Amino acid sequence: TDIEMPLMDGHRLTKLVKDDPELNHIPIIIFSSLINDDMKRKGKRLGADVQLSKPEIGLLVGEIDKLLDYKN
């Protein structure tokens, strides 16, 4: 998820997913150009599994691979 999205911000989405017993097993990656220390603390508090700054696509792919491997 991104921090800034049209209908709901990424932190709200993270909270909704992690608070739902049927969805909370889904890993959340926050991938945004707005990542700073405050945003990282908030994302961690809400249950984000990984937080990356754009445009680090290589890191994003690596983290997705790790999360998928971990879940299997």
Secondary structure, DSSP 8 states (H G I E B T S, - for coil): --S--SSS-HHHHHHHHHH-TTTTTS--EEEETT--HHHHHHHHHHT-SEEEETT-HHHHHHHHHHHHHHH-
